[in-house]
Amino acid sequence: MDSNKQVKKTSIEAFMLTEPAFLICMAMACSGVFAGTSIFLQYNTGHFSTTSVTVMLTEALKTGSYAALIGYTGGFLLARILEGPLVGILDIGGAIMTGVGAGLPALFLSMGYDKFVKNFPLSLLTGAVIGLVIGGIILVVRKLMPGGYGSMGTDIMVGAGNIVGEWFGPIILIMAAQFDLYVGIGAMIGAVICHIKKSPIIGGAILGAMIFGYAAYLLGLTTLGIGA
């Protein structure tokens, strides 16, 4: 019985490393993110992208001008699709959450194809097709890439990302303090805790800012800039 379970587990793991499995995962991820934008349009919640991109989408919906949003998010999408096969990492934030979650819906809306975004069942299907197309492009680029180049690129990509990220901690502390007193205090406490534990302070600063800021808001000590 145990051997049968082990064989089944091995088969599943082997399948997850295949190209069809990658296409399925891409279709599911893009379907969910694209449909999340559909929910956002109907209920003002459910968007998977960052706050800044969500604000850009909201303003584009109000003004009807999608050029800036398409240009910004489209650049991310194109760069990440080409980058993924070369470095061995597909940036979910840039490629799917930003590009598929905001850029492509904005493109559909700007062209008048509202039903592909606003109709939830159709948005699920549209997102799945988008995921299959993106996955196919990545696989094609991957096959055309010179052998052995991907692993080297992955090492460089990971190293650069981690090193650059370390410099954002102090910037987050400054911005948190400028935003609100309690948010700044929370960010400082979280950063200190991470520093003591010899961990990057950026994560502690963000979590501390969120926890203290929201607690202060619930207690009525701050408005967190609402209406300012």
C-alpha positions as CSV (number, residue, x, y, z in Angstrom):
1,M,0.0,0.0,0.0
2,D,2.8,2.4,0.9
3,S,4.7,1.6,-2.3
4,N,1.6,2.4,-4.3
5,K,1.3,5.8,-2.6
6,Q,5.0,6.4,-3.2
7,V,4.6,5.6,-6.9
8,K,1.6,7.8,-7.2
9,K,3.4,10.7,-5.5
10,T,6.4,10.2,-7.7
11,S,4.2,10.3,-10.8
12,I,2.5,13.5,-9.7
13,E,5.9,15.2,-9.0
14,A,7.2,14.0,-12.3
15,F,4.2,15.4,-14.1
16,M,4.5,18.8,-12.4
17,L,7.9,19.2,-13.9
18,T,6.6,18.8,-17.5
19,E,5.7,21.4,-20.0
20,P,2.0,20.5,-20.1
21,A,1.8,21.0,-16.3
22,F,3.5,24.5,-16.7
23,L,0.9,25.4,-19.3
24,I,-1.9,24.3,-17.0
25,C,-0.5,26.3,-14.1
26,M,-0.1,29.4,-16.2
27,A,-3.7,29.0,-17.5
28,M,-5.1,28.7,-13.9
29,A,-3.0,31.5,-12.5
30,C,-3.8,34.0,-15.3
31,S,-7.5,32.9,-15.3
32,G,-7.8,33.7,-11.6
33,V,-5.9,37.0,-11.8
34,F,-7.8,38.2,-14.9
35,A,-11.1,37.3,-13.3
36,G,-10.0,39.1,-10.1
37,T,-10.0,42.3,-12.2
38,S,-13.5,41.5,-13.3
39,I,-14.6,41.3,-9.7
40,F,-12.8,44.5,-9.0
41,L,-14.8,46.3,-11.7
42,Q,-18.1,45.0,-10.3
43,Y,-17.5,45.2,-6.6
44,N,-14.3,47.4,-6.1
45,T,-12.4,44.5,-4.5
46,G,-10.5,41.4,-5.7
47,H,-7.7,43.0,-7.7
48,F,-4.4,41.1,-7.4
49,S,-1.9,43.8,-8.4
50,T,-0.1,46.3,-6.2
51,T,-1.8,49.3,-4.7
52,S,-0.1,51.7,-7.1
53,V,-1.2,49.8,-10.1
54,T,-4.7,49.4,-8.7
55,V,-4.9,53.2,-8.2
56,M,-3.8,53.7,-11.8
57,L,-6.5,51.3,-13.0
58,T,-9.1,53.1,-10.9
59,E,-8.1,56.5,-12.4
60,A,-8.1,55.0,-15.9
61,L,-11.7,53.8,-15.3
62,K,-12.8,57.2,-14.2
63,T,-11.1,59.2,-17.0
64,G,-11.4,56.6,-19.8
65,S,-7.7,57.1,-20.6
66,Y,-5.8,53.8,-20.5
67,A,-2.6,54.8,-22.3
68,A,-0.4,55.4,-19.3
69,L,-1.6,52.2,-17.6
70,I,-1.2,50.1,-20.7
71,G,2.3,51.5,-21.3
72,Y,3.5,51.0,-17.7
73,T,2.0,47.5,-17.2
74,G,2.7,46.4,-20.8
75,G,6.4,47.0,-20.3
76,F,6.4,44.8,-17.2
77,L,4.6,42.0,-19.0
78,L,6.8,42.0,-22.0
79,A,10.0,42.2,-20.0
80,R,9.0,39.4,-17.6
81,I,7.9,37.1,-20.4
82,L,11.3,37.5,-22.1
83,E,13.1,37.4,-18.8
84,G,11.5,34.3,-17.5
85,P,13.0,31.8,-20.0
86,L,16.4,33.4,-19.8
87,V,16.9,33.5,-16.0
88,G,14.7,30.6,-15.0
89,I,12.3,32.7,-12.9
90,L,8.9,34.0,-14.0
91,D,8.1,37.1,-12.0
92,I,4.5,36.5,-10.9
93,G,4.1,40.1,-9.8
94,G,5.3,41.7,-13.0
95,A,4.1,39.2,-15.5
96,I,0.8,38.0,-14.2
97,M,-0.4,40.3,-11.4
98,T,0.6,43.5,-13.1
99,G,0.5,42.6,-16.8
100,V,-2.4,40.2,-16.9
101,G,-4.2,41.7,-13.9
102,A,-4.1,45.3,-15.1
103,G,-2.4,45.9,-18.4
104,L,-4.4,43.4,-20.6
105,P,-7.8,44.2,-19.0
106,A,-7.0,47.9,-19.7
107,L,-6.2,47.0,-23.3
108,F,-9.5,45.1,-23.7
109,L,-11.4,48.0,-22.2
110,S,-9.7,50.6,-24.3
111,M,-10.6,48.6,-27.5
112,G,-14.2,48.4,-26.4
113,Y,-14.2,44.7,-25.6
114,D,-15.7,45.2,-22.2
115,K,-17.5,41.9,-22.0
116,F,-14.3,40.0,-21.9
117,V,-13.4,41.7,-18.7
118,K,-16.8,42.5,-17.1
119,N,-18.4,39.2,-17.7
120,F,-17.0,36.9,-14.9
121,P,-17.3,33.5,-16.6
122,L,-15.9,34.9,-19.8
123,S,-13.1,36.6,-17.9
124,L,-12.1,33.3,-16.5
125,L,-11.9,31.8,-20.0
126,T,-10.1,34.8,-21.4
127,G,-7.5,34.7,-18.6
128,A,-7.0,31.0,-19.2
129,V,-6.3,31.6,-22.9
130,I,-4.0,34.4,-22.1
131,G,-2.1,32.1,-19.7
132,L,-1.7,29.4,-22.4
133,V,-0.4,32.0,-24.8
134,I,2.1,33.4,-22.4
135,G,3.2,29.9,-21.3
136,G,3.6,28.9,-24.9
137,I,5.8,32.0,-25.7
138,I,8.0,31.2,-22.6
139,L,8.5,27.6,-23.7
140,V,9.3,28.7,-27.3
141,V,11.9,31.2,-26.0
142,R,13.3,28.6,-23.6
143,K,13.8,26.2,-26.5
144,L,15.6,28.8,-28.6
145,M,17.8,29.9,-25.7
146,P,21.5,28.6,-25.8
147,G,22.0,25.7,-23.6
148,G,23.4,26.4,-20.1
149,Y,22.5,30.1,-20.1
150,G,19.4,29.8,-18.0
151,S,21.1,28.6,-14.7
152,M,23.7,31.3,-14.9
153,G,21.1,33.9,-15.4
154,T,19.0,32.6,-12.4
155,D,22.0,33.0,-10.1
156,I,22.5,36.6,-11.2
157,M,18.8,37.4,-11.0
158,V,18.4,36.1,-7.5
159,G,21.6,37.8,-6.2
160,A,20.7,41.1,-7.7
161,G,17.2,41.0,-6.4
162,N,18.3,40.3,-2.8
163,I,21.0,42.9,-2.8
164,V,18.8,45.6,-4.2
165,G,16.0,44.8,-1.7
166,E,18.3,45.4,1.3
167,W,18.5,49.1,0.4
168,F,14.7,49.6,0.5
169,G,14.5,49.2,4.3
170,P,15.5,52.8,5.3
171,I,13.4,54.2,2.5
172,I,10.3,52.4,3.9
173,L,11.0,53.7,7.4
174,I,11.2,57.2,6.2
175,M,8.0,57.0,4.1
176,A,6.1,55.3,6.9
177,A,7.1,58.1,9.3
178,Q,6.0,60.7,6.8
179,F,2.7,58.9,6.2
180,D,1.6,58.6,9.9
181,L,3.1,58.6,13.4
182,Y,1.7,55.2,14.4
183,V,2.6,53.6,11.1
184,G,6.2,55.0,11.5
185,I,6.5,53.7,15.0
186,G,5.3,50.2,13.9
187,A,7.7,50.2,11.0
188,M,10.6,51.1,13.3
189,I,9.7,48.4,15.9
190,G,9.3,45.8,13.2
191,A,12.7,46.8,11.6
192,V,14.4,46.6,15.0
193,I,13.1,43.2,15.7
194,C,14.3,41.9,12.3
195,H,17.7,43.6,12.8
196,I,18.1,41.8,16.2
197,K,17.3,38.5,14.5
198,K,19.8,39.4,11.7
199,S,17.0,39.3,9.1
200,P,16.4,41.9,6.4
201,I,14.6,44.8,8.0
202,I,12.3,45.5,5.0
203,G,9.9,42.7,5.9
204,G,9.7,43.7,9.6
205,A,9.2,47.4,8.6
206,I,6.3,46.6,6.4
207,L,4.6,44.2,8.8
208,G,5.1,46.5,11.7
209,A,3.7,49.5,9.8
210,M,0.6,47.4,8.8
211,I,-0.1,46.0,12.3
212,F,0.4,49.2,14.3
213,G,-1.2,51.4,11.6
214,Y,-4.3,49.3,11.4
215,A,-4.5,48.9,15.2
216,A,-4.3,52.7,15.6
217,Y,-7.0,53.2,13.0
218,L,-9.4,50.7,14.8
219,L,-8.7,52.6,18.1
220,G,-9.6,55.9,16.5
221,L,-6.1,57.3,17.0
222,T,-5.5,58.0,13.3
223,T,-7.3,58.3,10.0
224,L,-4.4,56.8,8.1
225,G,-4.5,59.7,5.7
226,I,-8.2,59.0,4.7
227,G,-9.8,62.1,3.3
228,A,-6.5,64.0,3.6
